[in-house]
Amino acid sequence: MLPDEQLSPEQIEVFRRMTPARRLALAEGLYWTAWNLKAAWLRSRNPAWREDEVRREVSRLFLNARS
């Protein structure tokens, strides 16, 4: 992890005080934000693609993603 990606003690405390359901909701929101950003990028790069092609490609990319 890069130094500027390190959580501060204050951030850690905020996450610790959250319920598991709230942390899960935040993670899910981040996932769908990333999904929508990737779809928008694919649409900009492939303007002739139909929406089902965009969805299929985003799904394929996310399925094969590595972190």
Jmol script that loads the backbone (N, CA, C; Angstrom):
load data "model"
ATOM      1  N   MET A   1       0.841  -1.172   0.000  1.00  0.00           N
ATOM      2  CA  MET A   1       0.000   0.000   0.000  1.00  0.00           C
ATOM      3  C   MET A   1       0.892   1.244   0.000  1.00  0.00           C
ATOM      4  N   LEU A   2       0.517   2.216  -0.797  1.00  0.00           N
ATOM      5  CA  LEU A   2       1.285   3.450  -0.860  1.00  0.00           C
ATOM      6  C   LEU A   2       1.073   4.263   0.408  1.00  0.00           C
ATOM      7  N   PRO A   3       2.063   5.094   0.783  1.00  0.00           N
ATOM      8  CA  PRO A   3       1.925   5.886   2.014  1.00  0.00           C
ATOM      9  C   PRO A   3       0.669   6.763   2.045  1.00  0.00           C
ATOM     10  N   ASP A   4       0.296   7.335   0.901  1.00  0.00           N
ATOM     11  CA  ASP A   4      -0.882   8.205   0.907  1.00  0.00           C
ATOM     12  C   ASP A   4      -2.193   7.409   0.911  1.00  0.00           C
ATOM     13  N   GLU A   5      -2.107   6.084   0.831  1.00  0.00           N
ATOM     14  CA  GLU A   5      -3.290   5.233   0.903  1.00  0.00           C
ATOM     15  C   GLU A   5      -3.523   4.692   2.313  1.00  0.00           C
ATOM     16  N   GLN A   6      -2.598   4.985   3.217  1.00  0.00           N
ATOM     17  CA  GLN A   6      -2.719   4.522   4.591  1.00  0.00           C
ATOM     18  C   GLN A   6      -3.877   5.236   5.287  1.00  0.00           C
ATOM     19  N   LEU A   7      -4.639   4.474   6.063  1.00  0.00           N
ATOM     20  CA  LEU A   7      -5.727   5.075   6.831  1.00  0.00           C
ATOM     21  C   LEU A   7      -5.165   5.792   8.047  1.00  0.00           C
ATOM     22  N   SER A   8      -5.773   6.909   8.368  1.00  0.00           N
ATOM     23  CA  SER A   8      -5.377   7.630   9.577  1.00  0.00           C
ATOM     24  C   SER A   8      -6.022   6.948  10.779  1.00  0.00           C
ATOM     25  N   PRO A   9      -5.510   7.188  11.975  1.00  0.00           N
ATOM     26  CA  PRO A   9      -6.154   6.627  13.164  1.00  0.00           C
ATOM     27  C   PRO A   9      -7.627   7.044  13.282  1.00  0.00           C
ATOM     28  N   GLU A  10      -7.937   8.265  12.859  1.00  0.00           N
ATOM     29  CA  GLU A  10      -9.326   8.740  12.911  1.00  0.00           C
ATOM     30  C   GLU A  10     -10.220   7.942  11.959  1.00  0.00           C
ATOM     31  N   GLN A  11      -9.699   7.672  10.762  1.00  0.00           N
ATOM     32  CA  GLN A  11     -10.471   6.882   9.800  1.00  0.00           C
ATOM     33  C   GLN A  11     -10.695   5.459  10.318  1.00  0.00           C
ATOM     34  N   ILE A  12      -9.665   4.888  10.897  1.00  0.00           N
ATOM     35  CA  ILE A  12      -9.788   3.539  11.457  1.00  0.00           C
ATOM     36  C   ILE A  12     -10.860   3.512  12.534  1.00  0.00           C
ATOM     37  N   GLU A  13     -10.868   4.504  13.399  1.00  0.00           N
ATOM     38  CA  GLU A  13     -11.870   4.570  14.465  1.00  0.00           C
ATOM     39  C   GLU A  13     -13.283   4.693  13.900  1.00  0.00           C
ATOM     40  N   VAL A  14     -13.447   5.487  12.861  1.00  0.00           N
ATOM     41  CA  VAL A  14     -14.772   5.621  12.235  1.00  0.00           C
ATOM     42  C   VAL A  14     -15.234   4.277  11.696  1.00  0.00           C
ATOM     43  N   PHE A  15     -14.366   3.556  11.019  1.00  0.00           N
ATOM     44  CA  PHE A  15     -14.732   2.245  10.486  1.00  0.00           C
ATOM     45  C   PHE A  15     -15.041   1.252  11.611  1.00  0.00           C
ATOM     46  N   ARG A  16     -14.290   1.299  12.687  1.00  0.00           N
ATOM     47  CA  ARG A  16     -14.547   0.385  13.801  1.00  0.00           C
ATOM     48  C   ARG A  16     -15.910   0.636  14.453  1.00  0.00           C
ATOM     49  N   ARG A  17     -16.342   1.885  14.466  1.00  0.00           N
ATOM     50  CA  ARG A  17     -17.634   2.208  15.067  1.00  0.00           C
ATOM     51  C   ARG A  17     -18.816   1.856  14.166  1.00  0.00           C
ATOM     52  N   MET A  18     -18.563   1.627  12.891  1.00  0.00           N
ATOM     53  CA  MET A  18     -19.647   1.281  11.964  1.00  0.00           C
ATOM     54  C   MET A  18     -20.130  -0.136  12.227  1.00  0.00           C
ATOM     55  N   THR A  19     -21.395  -0.344  11.960  1.00  0.00           N
ATOM     56  CA  THR A  19     -21.924  -1.700  12.033  1.00  0.00           C
ATOM     57  C   THR A  19     -21.432  -2.484  10.821  1.00  0.00           C
ATOM     58  N   PRO A  20     -21.404  -3.808  10.937  1.00  0.00           N
ATOM     59  CA  PRO A  20     -21.030  -4.608   9.759  1.00  0.00           C
ATOM     60  C   PRO A  20     -21.937  -4.322   8.563  1.00  0.00           C
ATOM     61  N   ALA A  21     -23.213  -4.103   8.814  1.00  0.00           N
ATOM     62  CA  ALA A  21     -24.140  -3.812   7.712  1.00  0.00           C
ATOM     63  C   ALA A  21     -23.758  -2.512   7.008  1.00  0.00           C
ATOM     64  N   ARG A  22     -23.344  -1.508   7.763  1.00  0.00           N
ATOM     65  CA  ARG A  22     -22.947  -0.224   7.164  1.00  0.00           C
ATOM     66  C   ARG A  22     -21.671  -0.387   6.348  1.00  0.00           C
ATOM     67  N   ARG A  23     -20.706  -1.141   6.867  1.00  0.00           N
ATOM     68  CA  ARG A  23     -19.465  -1.375   6.109  1.00  0.00           C
ATOM     69  C   ARG A  23     -19.754  -2.132   4.821  1.00  0.00           C
ATOM     70  N   LEU A  24     -20.651  -3.117   4.889  1.00  0.00           N
ATOM     71  CA  LEU A  24     -21.030  -3.860   3.695  1.00  0.00           C
ATOM     72  C   LEU A  24     -21.718  -2.950   2.683  1.00  0.00           C
ATOM     73  N   ALA A  25     -22.593  -2.077   3.160  1.00  0.00           N
ATOM     74  CA  ALA A  25     -23.280  -1.145   2.255  1.00  0.00           C
ATOM     75  C   ALA A  25     -22.278  -0.206   1.578  1.00  0.00           C
ATOM     76  N   LEU A  26     -21.285   0.253   2.306  1.00  0.00           N
ATOM     77  CA  LEU A  26     -20.248   1.107   1.708  1.00  0.00           C
ATOM     78  C   LEU A  26     -19.463   0.348   0.642  1.00  0.00           C
ATOM     79  N   ALA A  27     -19.091  -0.891   0.941  1.00  0.00           N
ATOM     80  CA  ALA A  27     -18.344  -1.698  -0.028  1.00  0.00           C
ATOM     81  C   ALA A  27     -19.185  -1.946  -1.274  1.00  0.00           C
ATOM     82  N   GLU A  28     -20.461  -2.235  -1.089  1.00  0.00           N
ATOM     83  CA  GLU A  28     -21.334  -2.463  -2.234  1.00  0.00           C
ATOM     84  C   GLU A  28     -21.471  -1.199  -3.077  1.00  0.00           C
ATOM     85  N   GLY A  29     -21.586  -0.057  -2.417  1.00  0.00           N
ATOM     86  CA  GLY A  29     -21.662   1.205  -3.155  1.00  0.00           C
ATOM     87  C   GLY A  29     -20.406   1.471  -3.967  1.00  0.00           C
ATOM     88  N   LEU A  30     -19.240   1.165  -3.392  1.00  0.00           N
ATOM     89  CA  LEU A  30     -17.986   1.338  -4.124  1.00  0.00           C
ATOM     90  C   LEU A  30     -17.924   0.406  -5.329  1.00  0.00           C
ATOM     91  N   TYR A  31     -18.387  -0.828  -5.153  1.00  0.00           N
ATOM     92  CA  TYR A  31     -18.404  -1.788  -6.260  1.00  0.00           C
ATOM     93  C   TYR A  31     -19.240  -1.246  -7.419  1.00  0.00           C
ATOM     94  N   TRP A  32     -20.462  -0.798  -7.126  1.00  0.00           N
ATOM     95  CA  TRP A  32     -21.344  -0.335  -8.201  1.00  0.00           C
ATOM     96  C   TRP A  32     -20.862   0.975  -8.813  1.00  0.00           C
ATOM     97  N   THR A  33     -20.200   1.814  -8.028  1.00  0.00           N
ATOM     98  CA  THR A  33     -19.607   3.025  -8.593  1.00  0.00           C
ATOM     99  C   THR A  33     -18.514   2.647  -9.590  1.00  0.00           C
ATOM    100  N   ALA A  34     -17.658   1.707  -9.211  1.00  0.00           N
ATOM    101  CA  ALA A  34     -16.602   1.251 -10.122  1.00  0.00           C
ATOM    102  C   ALA A  34     -17.201   0.616 -11.366  1.00  0.00           C
ATOM    103  N   TRP A  35     -18.262  -0.176 -11.198  1.00  0.00           N
ATOM    104  CA  TRP A  35     -18.920  -0.840 -12.324  1.00  0.00           C
ATOM    105  C   TRP A  35     -19.461   0.196 -13.306  1.00  0.00           C
ATOM    106  N   ASN A  36     -20.134   1.214 -12.786  1.00  0.00           N
ATOM    107  CA  ASN A  36     -20.709   2.255 -13.646  1.00  0.00           C
ATOM    108  C   ASN A  36     -19.630   3.091 -14.331  1.00  0.00           C
ATOM    109  N   LEU A  37     -18.539   3.369 -13.633  1.00  0.00           N
ATOM    110  CA  LEU A  37     -17.435   4.102 -14.257  1.00  0.00           C
ATOM    111  C   LEU A  37     -16.806   3.294 -15.389  1.00  0.00           C
ATOM    112  N   LYS A  38     -16.620   1.990 -15.163  1.00  0.00           N
ATOM    113  CA  LYS A  38     -16.061   1.135 -16.217  1.00  0.00           C
ATOM    114  C   LYS A  38     -17.010   1.078 -17.413  1.00  0.00           C
ATOM    115  N   ALA A  39     -18.312   0.980 -17.161  1.00  0.00           N
ATOM    116  CA  ALA A  39     -19.286   0.956 -18.257  1.00  0.00           C
ATOM    117  C   ALA A  39     -19.242   2.262 -19.043  1.00  0.00           C
ATOM    118  N   ALA A  40     -19.151   3.383 -18.353  1.00  0.00           N
ATOM    119  CA  ALA A  40     -19.084   4.680 -19.038  1.00  0.00           C
ATOM    120  C   ALA A  40     -17.823   4.774 -19.887  1.00  0.00           C
ATOM    121  N   TRP A  41     -16.713   4.285 -19.364  1.00  0.00           N
ATOM    122  CA  TRP A  41     -15.458   4.309 -20.118  1.00  0.00           C
ATOM    123  C   TRP A  41     -15.583   3.444 -21.374  1.00  0.00           C
ATOM    124  N   LEU A  42     -16.169   2.246 -21.224  1.00  0.00           N
ATOM    125  CA  LEU A  42     -16.333   1.372 -22.391  1.00  0.00           C
ATOM    126  C   LEU A  42     -17.244   2.008 -23.436  1.00  0.00           C
ATOM    127  N   ARG A  43     -18.320   2.666 -22.994  1.00  0.00           N
ATOM    128  CA  ARG A  43     -19.206   3.343 -23.951  1.00  0.00           C
ATOM    129  C   ARG A  43     -18.455   4.436 -24.698  1.00  0.00           C
ATOM    130  N   SER A  44     -17.587   5.166 -24.004  1.00  0.00           N
ATOM    131  CA  SER A  44     -16.843   6.245 -24.660  1.00  0.00           C
ATOM    132  C   SER A  44     -15.833   5.691 -25.669  1.00  0.00           C
ATOM    133  N   ARG A  45     -15.287   4.525 -25.384  1.00  0.00           N
ATOM    134  CA  ARG A  45     -14.304   3.913 -26.275  1.00  0.00           C
ATOM    135  C   ARG A  45     -14.942   3.130 -27.414  1.00  0.00           C
ATOM    136  N   ASN A  46     -16.204   2.721 -27.233  1.00  0.00           N
ATOM    137  CA  ASN A  46     -16.898   1.879 -28.209  1.00  0.00           C
ATOM    138  C   ASN A  46     -18.310   2.401 -28.447  1.00  0.00           C
ATOM    139  N   PRO A  47     -18.448   3.563 -29.057  1.00  0.00           N
ATOM    140  CA  PRO A  47     -19.772   4.181 -29.183  1.00  0.00           C
ATOM    141  C   PRO A  47     -20.781   3.360 -29.985  1.00  0.00           C
ATOM    142  N   ALA A  48     -20.328   2.433 -30.802  1.00  0.00           N
ATOM    143  CA  ALA A  48     -21.253   1.624 -31.598  1.00  0.00           C
ATOM    144  C   ALA A  48     -21.810   0.429 -30.820  1.00  0.00           C
ATOM    145  N   TRP A  49     -21.263   0.148 -29.631  1.00  0.00           N
ATOM    146  CA  TRP A  49     -21.719  -1.008 -28.867  1.00  0.00           C
ATOM    147  C   TRP A  49     -23.128  -0.793 -28.344  1.00  0.00           C
ATOM    148  N   ARG A  50     -23.908  -1.871 -28.358  1.00  0.00           N
ATOM    149  CA  ARG A  50     -25.226  -1.861 -27.731  1.00  0.00           C
ATOM    150  C   ARG A  50     -25.042  -1.979 -26.218  1.00  0.00           C
ATOM    151  N   GLU A  51     -26.071  -1.634 -25.477  1.00  0.00           N
ATOM    152  CA  GLU A  51     -25.974  -1.663 -24.013  1.00  0.00           C
ATOM    153  C   GLU A  51     -25.695  -3.070 -23.485  1.00  0.00           C
ATOM    154  N   ASP A  52     -26.266  -4.085 -24.108  1.00  0.00           N
ATOM    155  CA  ASP A  52     -26.003  -5.451 -23.640  1.00  0.00           C
ATOM    156  C   ASP A  52     -24.537  -5.834 -23.865  1.00  0.00           C
ATOM    157  N   GLU A  53     -23.901  -5.301 -24.900  1.00  0.00           N
ATOM    158  CA  GLU A  53     -22.478  -5.564 -25.132  1.00  0.00           C
ATOM    159  C   GLU A  53     -21.629  -4.900 -24.055  1.00  0.00           C
ATOM    160  N   VAL A  54     -22.013  -3.686 -23.691  1.00  0.00           N
ATOM    161  CA  VAL A  54     -21.286  -2.975 -22.625  1.00  0.00           C
ATOM    162  C   VAL A  54     -21.404  -3.756 -21.318  1.00  0.00           C
ATOM    163  N   ARG A  55     -22.621  -4.152 -20.958  1.00  0.00           N
ATOM    164  CA  ARG A  55     -22.830  -4.902 -19.710  1.00  0.00           C
ATOM    165  C   ARG A  55     -22.046  -6.211 -19.698  1.00  0.00           C
ATOM    166  N   ARG A  56     -22.064  -6.910 -20.815  1.00  0.00           N
ATOM    167  CA  ARG A  56     -21.341  -8.182 -20.902  1.00  0.00           C
ATOM    168  C   ARG A  56     -19.838  -7.966 -20.711  1.00  0.00           C
ATOM    169  N   GLU A  57     -19.301  -6.922 -21.351  1.00  0.00           N
ATOM    170  CA  GLU A  57     -17.860  -6.667 -21.237  1.00  0.00           C
ATOM    171  C   GLU A  57     -17.483  -6.226 -19.827  1.00  0.00           C
ATOM    172  N   VAL A  58     -18.282  -5.384 -19.214  1.00  0.00           N
ATOM    173  CA  VAL A  58     -17.995  -4.982 -17.829  1.00  0.00           C
ATOM    174  C   VAL A  58     -18.024  -6.217 -16.933  1.00  0.00           C
ATOM    175  N   SER A  59     -19.016  -7.042 -17.102  1.00  0.00           N
ATOM    176  CA  SER A  59     -19.104  -8.262 -16.294  1.00  0.00           C
ATOM    177  C   SER A  59     -17.880  -9.143 -16.502  1.00  0.00           C
ATOM    178  N   ARG A  60     -17.455  -9.296 -17.747  1.00  0.00           N
ATOM    179  CA  ARG A  60     -16.267 -10.106 -18.033  1.00  0.00           C
ATOM    180  C   ARG A  60     -15.025  -9.521 -17.367  1.00  0.00           C
ATOM    181  N   LEU A  61     -14.866  -8.201 -17.476  1.00  0.00           N
ATOM    182  CA  LEU A  61     -13.714  -7.546 -16.874  1.00  0.00           C
ATOM    183  C   LEU A  61     -13.714  -7.696 -15.346  1.00  0.00           C
ATOM    184  N   PHE A  62     -14.863  -7.535 -14.725  1.00  0.00           N
ATOM    185  CA  PHE A  62     -14.936  -7.662 -13.274  1.00  0.00           C
ATOM    186  C   PHE A  62     -14.731  -9.112 -12.835  1.00  0.00           C
ATOM    187  N   LEU A  63     -15.208 -10.045 -13.609  1.00  0.00           N
ATOM    188  CA  LEU A  63     -15.038 -11.456 -13.278  1.00  0.00           C
ATOM    189  C   LEU A  63     -13.555 -11.837 -13.277  1.00  0.00           C
ATOM    190  N   ASN A  64     -12.796 -11.263 -14.201  1.00  0.00           N
ATOM    191  CA  ASN A  64     -11.382 -11.599 -14.352  1.00  0.00           C
ATOM    192  C   ASN A  64     -10.441 -10.614 -13.657  1.00  0.00           C
ATOM    193  N   ALA A  65     -10.987  -9.693 -12.887  1.00  0.00           N
ATOM    194  CA  ALA A  65     -10.172  -8.661 -12.244  1.00  0.00           C
ATOM    195  C   ALA A  65      -9.293  -9.248 -11.140  1.00  0.00           C
ATOM    196  N   ARG A  66      -8.170  -8.636 -10.964  1.00  0.00           N
ATOM    197  CA  ARG A  66      -7.261  -8.984  -9.865  1.00  0.00           C
ATOM    198  C   ARG A  66      -7.050  -7.718  -9.041  1.00  0.00           C
ATOM    199  N   SER A  67      -6.915  -7.905  -7.732  1.00  0.00           N
ATOM    200  CA  SER A  67      -6.663  -6.721  -6.896  1.00  0.00           C
ATOM    201  C   SER A  67      -5.305  -6.797  -6.265  1.00  0.00           C
TER     202      SER A  67
END
end "model"
wireframe off; spacefill off
backbone 0.3
color backbone group
